[in-house]
């Protein structure tokens, strides 16, 4: 059985791989360390530099430092809006 640190390192490596392979416009969820906890960013990948990725969320763009990334994965598009009831 792997130790928690090994599992964390593996998850981080996989997340960084997802982020490097993702194309601009892909929908992702990215979890990053934030203070004493973590913060999730769900949205569209709009920019990438050597140190950050930018995720366009419903609340606006969020720059996530790669050094803080804990996990990342692609997600499907949001469901279509439901029609309003009369």
C-alpha positions, -999 to +999 in steps of 0.1 A: +000+000+000+013+035-009+019+061+018-002+092+017+027+114+005+033+090-024-004+091-033-004+129-031+026+131-054+010+107-079-022+126-079-003+159-084+017+144-113-015+131-129-031+165-125-002+184-140-003+159-169-040+166-175-033+204-174-004+201-199-025+179-223-057+199-221-064+222-250-076+258-246-113+256-245-115+223-226-137+222-195-119+212-164-121+211-126-088+220-109-083+217-071-055+238-057-042+246-022-057+278-008-048+289+027-053+260+051-076+242+027-083+238-010-103+256-037-119+241-068-121+260-101-147+246-125-148+260-160-130+265-193-092+265-197-086+299-213-048+304-208-017+286-197+018+298-189+048+280-174+036+288-139-003+292-141-035+282-158-065+304-161-099+289-157-130+309-168-155+301-141-191+314-137-177+340-113-150+351-138-114+341-146-093+325-119-056+321-122-043+290-105-006+285-098+007+252-109+027+249-077-006+249-058-024+223-079-035+192-060-058+175-086-073+182-120-096+163-144-116+170-175-154+173-170-183+171-195-201+202-207-228+215-184-264+202-189-287+222-211-310+246-193-344+231-184-374+247-201-394+268-178-428+255-167-458+276-177 
